[in-house]
Amino acid sequence: MPRRPPSPPASWLALDHQLCFALYSSSLAMTKLYKPLLEPLGLTYPQYLVMLVLWEQDGVTVSQLGERLFLDSGTLTPLLKRLQAAGLIERQRDAADERRVLVHLTRTGQTLRQHAERIPHDIGCAVACELDEISRLTQELKALRQRLAAVTTA
């Protein structure tokens, strides 16, 4: 018969001891930090994430974008409409399979990348982290995300 783990001390229920709150509040702070850096580009943080994917690989499907960003189509579609209205992307039905919609950068969207290239450096400076520390933290968070996904999809 499996043993029950010992009861956690009451202090474990303190807000500042919660991993979920540390992640949530860090995410809010990070988004707030990005806001003034993205305003000159005319992008919101979620739009910036879409553009990052497209700068890596242009011509992906909407479903591929959603998988990469962990967003459902109900969230992603309005983002794409705004990016298209801003002249940064084009959406086209795939000629081979009309159920699929391909997303491509416009020339303006491609050019915007040059203006965004300074953002990772600016973030590193703002949080006083060297690039190797940022890389390590990113890898640790990705590993945590994978473990969470394994538990939540089981």
Secondary structure, DSSP 8 states (H G I E B T S, - for coil): ---------GGGGSGGG-HHHHHHHHHHHHHHHHHHHHGGGT--HHHHHHHHHHHHSSSEEHHHHHHHHT--HHHHHHHHHHHHHTTSEEEEE-SS-TT-EEEEE-HHHHHHHHHHTTHHHHHHHHTT--HHHHHHHHHHHHHHHHHHHHHH--
